[in-house]
Amino acid sequence: MRPFNGGDCLKPVGGCINRAFGNKEPWQIAAITATTVLGVVWIWTELSKDEGFYVRGKRQFFRLAKKIPAARRLVEAELKKVKDDFESDIKKSNQHLEYSIRLPEKGLSKEQILELVDEHLRTGHYSWRDGRVSGAVYGYSPELVELVKEVYGKASYTNPLHADLFPGVCKMEAEVVRMACTLFHGNANSCGTMTTGGTESICMAMKAYRDYARENKGITRPNIVVPRTVHAAFDKGGQYFNIHVRYVDVDPETYEVDIKKFKRAINCNTILLVGSAPNFPYGTIDDIEAIAALGVKYNIPVHVDACLGSFVVALIRHAGYQLRPFDFAVKGVTSISADTHKYGFAPKGSSVIMYSEKKFKDHQFTVTTDWPGGVYGSPTVNGSRAGGIIAACWATMMNFGYEGYLEATKRIVDTARYIERGVRQIDGIFIFGKPATSVIAMGSNVFDIFRLSDALCKQGWNLNALQFPSGIHICITDMHTNPGVADKFLADLRTCTAEIMKNPGQPVVGKMALYGKAQSIPDRSVIGDVTRLFLHSMYYTPEK
C-alpha cells in the first residue's frame, strides 16, 4: 500500500474545477460562484428550519389554492353557513334573555341585578352539579361556595401589584405556592407564582426557559420537545413566544410518549423537555423519569404538566395507588404546572407554576427599568392581579387541609377505577392505554365512537370528543363520587352501546359527524377558520 498523499485527493477536485471554469470568462466564473453559494445558503436555510419541506409545501399549496376565485367563493360560502349555524345556536341558547348593548340609563338595583344573574346562570343544557359533565367543574358544595363568596367579597378590590398596600394578600400567594411545592416534593429552593390558570402557568414556564436559554446558552431559535398528547397551551405558548414545538408520537398501546423518538427529537436548540402527568386526551402519564434522565444528560430543563392531575396526582400514592415518580423527587425535573382550580377545588382562575430553583423563576419575571412611570416589574402576564382569587384559593386550601384533599383523592380515584372496570366489560368499546388518575378515554373498532357520544348526549351526559384517533373521554370529578352517579353513567353507557351494536355500520349524523369529518380535511387552516368563527360567535350581540 502506498503512503497517503493529501495532494492525490485534491486531483479529482482540481479536474472538476478545471472543467467547470477552464474556458470561462471572469464574469462567468463570478456568476457561477455566486449562484452556487446562494444555492448552498438556501439549502442550508431550508434544512435548518424547524418545519420540513412537506409541511410547509402543503400549507403553501392550500394557501395558493384558496386564492383561485372559484375555490375562494366555495370556501367563503361554506364558512358563511358555519357562521350562521354558530350564531343560531347562541341565539337559541339565550332566547329567553334580553341583550344589553348600551349602559342602562339608570343603574339597576341589587335585587334586579341578582335576578338577572340567576337567569343567566340557569342557561345551559347540562346538569353539572349532578355529575353529568366530564371535567369542567371539579368540586362543588354549598358550604364551600359560602366560604369562597365571603372571602372573595372581603378581598375583591385588593391587588398584589401594590405589595405595600396589600402585603397580606402577597403572603397568601406565597403560602399557596409553598404548600403546593410541598405537595409536589419541592425542597427549600423550590419556588413559583400563582397564575390565572393552566395555560398561563405553561406559557410562563416557556417564557422563562426561552429567556434562560438565550442568556445562558445563546440560543436564539429555540424549540421544545413535547409528546403529541401534550396540552394545546404549549402550542399557544409557542405562538406567543416564537418557540417551535417539536411533537413526538405516543406509543399506540400505552399512549405514553415514545422515549426513543423523544430522544431523537432533541437538538442543539432545544430549551425544554416536557411530559404530562397526566395528559388531557387519554389520562396516561408519560415516563417522567426517562424524560428527566434525558434532561440531565443533555443539560436541558424538564417541565411536568400536572395541570389536570393537580392535587389528585400529587396525593394518589398517599391514597394507596401505585404511580411512577413524576414530581420534584425525580432528578432533572425543573418545573411543574398544577391547577388549584381543578382538584384543588379553588374558584376558577387560579393555578401555580413551580420551579426547582429561583434561577428559572427569575427569567419568568418581566422588568422594565426605564419607564417614565418608574421601575416596573411583574411576576406573570398580568400587571394588576385579582387579590380576591388569591385569597379565595388560599381559603379553600386552608379549609380542605391535607386530610380533606387526601379523602377527595381517594373518592375520585376509587370512582374512576370503578368506572374503568365497568367500561372494560362492555363489548364494542375499548379504553385507550392505562388511565393513571381520573380520565377514562374510550374508542371503538366496531362502530363510529361519535355515535356513542351523541347517544350519551341525548341521555344528558356531556363528554369530551377526541381526534387522531377518534375517541371520547370522561374526566371524573368529585361530583361523580356522589351516590348513584357512576352506576347511572355505566348503565346508560351499556344501554347506548348495546343499541348501537345492533347496527354498528350506521354512520354518525348531526353535529357529532363534524368531528369525524374534521379529521379527514387535509387543509387544517379550514378547521382553524371554523374554530375562529365559533370563538367569534361567543361574543355575539344583536345589532338592535
C-alpha positions in Angstrom: 0.0 0.0 0.0 1.5 3.3 -1.0 1.7 6.1 1.5 -1.2 8.5 1.9 -0.7 11.7 -0.1 -3.2 14.5 0.6 -2.4 16.0 -2.8 -3.8 12.9 -4.6 -7.2 13.6 -3.0 -7.3 17.1 -4.5 -6.6 16.0 -8.1 -10.1 14.9 -8.9 -11.4 18.1 -7.4 -8.9 20.2 -9.4 -10.0 18.4 -12.6 -13.7 19.3 -11.9 -12.8 22.9 -11.3 -10.7 23.0 -14.5 -13.6 21.5 -16.5 -16.1 23.9 -14.9 -14.1 27.1 -15.2 -11.3 26.5 -17.6 -12.9 28.2 -20.6 -15.0 30.7 -18.7 -14.7 34.5 -18.6 -14.0 36.1 -15.1 -17.6 37.5 -15.0 -19.0 34.0 -15.8 -16.9 32.4 -13.0 -18.1 35.1 -10.6 -21.8 34.4 -11.6 -21.4 30.6 -11.3 -19.7 31.0 -7.9 -22.3 33.4 -6.6 -25.2 31.1 -7.8 -23.5 28.1 -6.1 -23.0 30.0 -2.8 -26.6 31.2 -2.8 -27.8 27.7 -3.6 -25.9 26.3 -0.7 -27.1 29.0 1.6 -30.7 28.4 0.5 -30.4 24.6 1.1 -28.8 25.2 4.5 -31.5 27.6 5.5 -34.3 25.2 4.4 -32.7 22.3 6.2 -32.2 24.3 9.4 -35.9 25.3 9.5 -37.9 23.5 12.2 -40.7 22.5 9.8 -40.0 20.2 6.9 -40.4 20.7 3.2 -43.6 18.7 3.1 -45.4 20.5 5.9 -44.5 24.0 4.5 -45.2 22.9 1.0 -48.6 21.5 1.8 -49.6 24.7 3.7 -48.4 26.9 0.8 -50.3 24.7 -1.7 -53.6 25.2 0.1 -52.9 28.9 0.7 -52.5 29.4 -3.1 -55.4 27.1 -4.0 -57.8 29.2 -1.9 -56.8 32.2 -3.9 -58.4 30.7 -7.0 -61.7 32.6 -7.4 -63.9 29.6 -7.7 -62.3 27.9 -4.7 -62.4 31.0 -2.7 -66.1 31.6 -3.4 -66.9 28.0 -2.4 -64.9 28.2 0.9 -66.4 31.6 1.7 -69.9 30.2 1.1 -69.4 27.2 3.4 -67.9 29.4 6.1 -70.9 31.7 5.9 -73.1 28.7 6.6 -71.0 27.7 9.5 -71.1 31.3 10.9 -74.9 31.4 10.6 -75.2 28.0 12.4 -73.0 29.1 15.3 -74.9 32.3 15.8 -78.2 30.5 15.5 -77.1 28.2 18.3 -76.2 31.1 20.5 -79.5 32.9 19.8 -81.4 29.7 20.7 -79.5 29.2 23.9 -80.1 32.8 25.0 -83.5 33.3 23.5 -85.2 33.8 26.9 -82.7 36.6 27.8 -82.6 40.2 26.8 -79.4 41.7 25.4 -77.9 44.9 26.7 -75.9 46.7 24.1 -75.8 50.1 25.9 -75.3 51.0 29.5 -78.7 51.3 31.3 -79.8 54.9 31.7 -80.2 54.4 35.4 -78.3 51.8 37.4 -80.2 48.7 38.4 -80.9 47.7 42.0 -79.2 44.9 43.8 -82.4 42.8 43.5 -82.7 43.4 39.8 -79.0 42.5 39.2 -79.2 39.3 41.2 -82.3 38.2 39.4 -80.6 38.8 36.1 -77.5 36.9 37.2 -79.7 33.9 38.2 -81.4 34.0 34.8 -78.0 33.9 33.0 -76.7 31.1 35.2 -79.7 29.0 34.5 -78.9 29.0 30.8 -77.3 25.7 29.7 -78.2 22.2 28.7 -76.4 20.0 31.2 -76.7 19.5 34.9 -73.1 19.8 36.0 -73.9 19.9 39.7 -75.4 16.3 39.3 -72.2 15.0 37.8 -73.4 14.8 34.2 -70.4 16.6 32.8 -66.8 15.5 32.1 -64.4 17.7 34.0 -65.2 21.5 33.7 -66.2 21.9 37.3 -64.2 19.6 39.7 -65.9 20.1 43.0 -68.9 21.9 44.4 -70.5 22.2 47.8 -72.8 24.9 49.1 -70.6 25.3 52.2 -67.5 25.9 50.2 -69.4 28.4 48.0 -70.4 30.3 51.0 -66.8 30.4 52.3 -65.4 31.5 48.9 -68.1 34.1 48.4 -67.4 35.7 51.8 -63.6 35.6 51.4 -63.7 36.9 47.8 -66.0 39.7 48.9 -63.6 40.8 51.5 -60.6 40.8 49.1 -62.3 41.6 45.8 -60.7 45.0 45.4 -57.2 44.1 46.5 -54.3 44.0 44.0 -51.0 42.3 44.9 -49.3 44.5 42.3 -49.3 47.1 45.1 -47.5 45.0 47.7 -47.1 47.9 50.1 -50.9 48.3 50.2 -51.8 44.6 50.4 -48.9 42.7 52.0 -51.3 40.2 53.5 -52.6 39.1 50.0 -48.9 38.7 48.9 -48.4 36.5 51.9 -51.4 34.4 51.0 -50.0 33.9 47.5 -46.6 32.9 48.8 -48.2 30.4 51.1 -50.3 28.9 48.3 -47.1 28.4 46.3 -45.2 26.9 49.2 -48.0 24.5 50.2 -48.2 23.3 46.5 -44.4 22.9 46.3 -44.5 20.8 49.4 -47.2 18.5 47.9 -45.0 18.0 44.8 -41.9 17.2 46.9 -40.2 20.5 46.4 -37.3 21.3 48.7 -36.4 24.7 50.3 -35.1 26.0 47.0 -38.4 25.3 45.2 -40.5 28.4 44.3 -43.1 29.7 42.0 -46.0 32.0 41.5 -49.8 31.8 41.1 -51.4 32.4 37.7 -54.9 32.7 36.3 -54.9 29.1 35.0 -53.0 26.2 33.5 -52.4 28.0 30.2 -50.8 30.9 31.8 -48.7 28.6 34.0 -47.4 26.8 31.0 -46.8 29.9 29.0 -44.9 31.4 31.9 -42.6 28.4 32.0 -42.0 28.6 28.3 -41.1 32.3 28.6 -38.8 31.6 31.5 -36.9 28.9 29.7 -36.7 30.8 26.4 -35.1 33.7 28.2 -32.9 31.5 30.3 -31.6 29.6 27.3 -31.0 32.9 25.4 -29.0 34.4 28.2 -27.0 31.3 29.3 -26.7 29.3 26.1 -27.0 31.9 23.4 -30.0 30.0 21.8 -32.0 32.4 19.5 -34.1 29.8 17.6 -35.5 27.8 20.5 -37.6 24.7 20.3 -39.2 22.4 22.9 -39.8 18.7 22.6 -43.2 17.5 23.8 -45.5 14.4 23.4 -48.2 14.6 20.8 -50.7 14.4 23.6 -49.4 17.5 25.5 -51.9 20.2 26.2 -52.6 22.8 23.4 -51.3 25.5 25.8 -47.8 24.6 24.7 -48.8 25.4 21.1 -50.2 28.7 22.3 -47.0 29.5 24.1 -45.0 28.6 21.0 -47.1 31.1 19.0 -46.8 33.8 21.7 -43.0 33.5 22.3 -41.8 32.3 18.9 -40.8 28.9 20.1 -41.0 25.9 17.8 -42.9 23.0 19.3 -41.5 19.6 18.2 -44.1 16.9 18.7 -43.3 13.3 19.3 -45.8 10.5 18.8 -47.0 8.3 21.6 -46.8 4.5 21.8 -50.0 3.1 20.2 -50.5 0.7 23.0 -49.6 2.6 26.2 -50.4 6.1 24.8 -47.3 7.4 26.6 -44.7 9.2 24.6 -42.2 7.1 22.7 -38.9 7.8 24.5 -36.7 6.7 21.6 -38.4 9.1 19.3 -38.4 11.7 22.0 -34.6 11.4 22.3 -34.1 11.7 18.5 -36.1 15.0 18.5 -33.7 16.8 20.8 -31.1 19.1 19.1 -28.8 21.9 20.0 -31.7 24.5 20.0 -33.9 22.5 22.4 -34.6 24.6 25.5 -37.1 22.4 27.3 -38.4 18.8 27.5 -42.0 18.2 28.5 -44.0 15.4 29.9 -47.7 15.2 31.1 -48.9 13.9 34.5 -51.4 13.1 33.1 -52.2 14.2 29.6 -55.7 15.5 28.8 -56.8 13.2 25.9 -56.2 9.8 27.5 -55.3 10.4 31.1 -52.0 8.5 30.8 -48.7 9.7 32.4 -45.5 9.9 30.3 -42.3 8.3 31.6 -41.2 11.3 33.5 -38.1 9.6 34.9 -36.9 8.7 31.4 -37.5 12.3 30.2 -35.8 13.7 33.2 -32.8 11.5 32.6 -32.5 12.9 29.1 -32.7 16.4 30.6 -29.8 15.6 33.0 -27.8 14.0 30.2 -28.1 17.0 27.8 -28.4 19.7 30.4 -31.9 20.7 29.3 -34.7 21.7 31.8 -37.7 19.4 32.2 -41.3 20.6 32.7 -44.1 18.3 34.1 -47.6 19.5 33.2 -49.7 18.4 36.1 -52.4 21.0 35.5 -55.1 18.3 35.0 -53.7 16.0 37.7 -53.5 18.8 40.2 -53.7 17.7 43.8 -55.1 14.2 42.9 -51.9 13.2 41.1 -49.8 14.7 43.9 -51.6 12.6 46.5 -52.6 9.4 44.6 -49.8 7.4 46.1 -50.8 8.6 49.6 -54.3 7.3 48.8 -52.9 3.8 48.3 -52.5 3.7 44.5 -49.3 2.9 42.6 -47.7 5.6 40.4 -44.2 6.1 39.0 -42.4 9.1 40.4 -43.0 12.3 38.4 -42.5 15.4 40.5 -39.6 17.2 42.1 -38.5 14.0 43.7 -37.2 13.0 40.2 -33.7 14.3 39.5 -33.9 16.6 36.4 -37.5 17.9 36.9 -37.1 21.7 37.0 -40.7 22.9 36.9 -44.3 21.7 37.4 -47.6 23.4 36.5 -50.7 22.4 38.6 -54.2 23.9 38.6 -55.6 24.8 42.0 -59.0 25.4 40.4 -59.2 21.7 39.3 -58.6 19.2 42.1 -57.6 22.0 44.5 -61.3 22.9 44.2 -60.5 26.6 44.4 -62.6 29.1 42.3 -61.9 29.3 38.6 -58.9 31.5 37.7 -56.1 30.0 39.9 -53.1 27.8 39.1 -49.5 27.6 40.2 -46.2 27.3 38.3 -43.4 25.9 40.4 -39.7 25.7 39.8 -36.9 23.7 41.4 -34.7 26.8 41.6 -35.0 30.5 41.6 -32.7 30.9 38.6 -35.6 29.7 36.4 -38.3 31.8 38.1 -36.1 34.8 37.7 -36.5 34.6 33.9 -40.3 34.4 34.2 -40.4 37.9 35.6 -40.7 40.9 33.3 -38.8 44.0 34.4 -38.9 47.5 32.8 -36.3 49.8 34.2 -36.5 53.0 32.1 -40.2 53.7 32.0 -41.1 57.3 33.0 -43.7 55.9 35.3 -41.0 54.3 37.4 -39.3 50.9 37.6 -41.9 48.3 36.8 -41.8 44.6 37.5 -44.5 41.9 37.3 -44.2 38.2 38.0 -46.7 36.9 35.4 -48.5 38.1 32.3 -50.8 40.4 34.3 -49.8 43.6 36.0 -52.8 44.1 38.2 -54.0 40.8 39.6 -57.2 39.8 41.4 -56.4 39.6 45.1 -59.9 38.1 45.6 -59.0 35.0 43.6 -55.7 34.6 45.5 -57.5 34.9 48.9 -60.3 32.5 47.8 -57.7 29.9 46.7 -55.8 30.2 49.9 -59.0 29.9 51.9 -60.1 26.8 50.0 -56.7 25.1 50.6 -56.8 26.0 54.3 -60.4 24.7 54.6 -59.6 21.3 53.0 -56.3 20.7 54.6 -54.2 17.7 53.8 -56.8 15.2 55.1 -59.6 16.8 53.1 -57.6 16.6 49.9 -56.5 13.0 50.6 -60.1 11.9 51.2 -61.2 13.6 48.0 -58.4 12.0 46.1 -59.4 8.5 47.3 -63.0 9.2 46.4 -62.2 10.4 42.9 -59.7 7.7 42.0 -61.8 4.9 43.5 -64.7 6.1 41.3 -62.5 6.3 38.3 -61.3 2.8 38.8 -64.8 1.5 39.3 -66.0 3.1 36.0 -62.9 1.8 34.2 -63.6 -1.7 35.3 -67.2 -1.3 34.1 -66.2 0.1 30.7 -63.8 -2.8 30.1 -66.7 -5.3 30.4 -68.7 -3.7 27.6 -68.5 -5.3 24.2 -67.7 -2.9 21.3 -65.6 -0.3 23.1 -62.1 -0.2 24.5 -60.0 2.0 26.7 -57.0 3.9 25.5 -53.9 2.9 27.5 -54.0 2.6 31.2 -55.7 5.5 33.0 -53.4 6.9 35.7 -55.7 9.1 37.7 -59.2 10.4 36.8 -59.5 10.4 32.9 -61.0 7.3 31.1 -60.8 7.6 27.3 -62.9 5.2 25.1 -62.8 4.2 21.4 -64.3 1.6 19.2 -63.1 -0.7 16.4 -66.6 -1.7 15.6 -68.6 1.5 15.2 -68.1 5.2 15.0 -67.4 6.3 18.6 -69.1 9.6 18.0 -72.4 7.8 17.7 -71.9 6.8 21.3 -71.1 10.3 22.3 -74.3 11.5 20.6 -76.4 8.9 22.3 -75.0 9.7 25.7 -75.6 13.4 25.0 -79.3 12.7 24.5 -79.2 11.0 27.9 -77.9 14.2 29.4 -74.2 13.4 29.6 -71.6 15.8 28.3 -68.3 14.0 27.4 -65.1 15.3 25.6 -64.6 14.4 21.9 -61.0 13.3 20.9 -59.4 13.2 17.5 -56.4 11.4 15.8 -57.7 8.8 16.6 -61.4 9.3 17.3 -62.4 8.8 20.9 -64.3 10.3 23.8 -63.4 10.6 27.4 -64.9 11.3 30.8 -62.9 13.1 33.4 -64.1 12.1 36.9 -64.7 14.9 39.4 -65.9 15.0 42.9 -69.5 15.3 41.7 -69.2 11.8 40.1 -68.4 10.4 43.5 -71.9 11.1 44.8 -74.1 8.0 45.3 -75.6 6.6 42.1 -73.8 8.8 39.6 -71.2 6.3 38.5 -73.7 3.5 38.3 -76.1 5.6 36.2 -73.3 6.5 33.8 -72.3 2.8 33.3 -76.0 1.8 32.9 -76.5 4.5 30.2 -73.2 3.6 28.6 -74.2 -0.1 28.4 -77.7 0.7 27.0 -76.4 3.1 24.4 -73.6 0.8 23.3 -75.9 -2.2 23.0 -78.3 -0.2 20.9 -75.5 0.9 18.5 -74.2 -2.6 18.2 -77.5 -3.7 16.6 -76.4 -1.7 13.5 -72.7 -0.9 14.0 -72.1 0.2 10.4 -74.5 3.1 10.5 -72.7 6.4 10.1 -72.9 9.2 12.7 -75.3 12.0 11.8 -75.8 15.5 13.1 -73.2 17.7 14.7 -71.1 14.9 16.0 -70.4 13.9 12.4 -68.4 17.1 12.1 -65.7 15.7 14.4 -65.1 12.8 12.1 -65.1 14.9 9.0 -62.8 17.5 10.6 -60.1 14.9 11.0 -60.2 14.0 7.3 -59.8 17.5 6.0 -56.2 17.9 4.8 -56.2 21.7 4.9 -56.1 22.3 8.6 -56.3 26.1 8.1 -60.0 25.5 7.2 -60.6 23.9 10.6 -58.8 26.9 12.1 -61.2 29.3 10.2 -64.2 27.3 11.6 -62.8 27.5 15.1 -62.4 31.2 14.8 -65.9 31.6 13.7 -67.0 29.7 16.8 -65.0 31.9 19.0 -66.5 35.0 17.3 -70.0 33.6 17.9 -69.4 33.6 21.7 -69.3 37.4 21.5 -72.5 37.7 19.5 -74.8 40.5 20.3 -77.7 41.7 18.1 -77.4 45.0 16.3 -80.5 46.2 18.0 
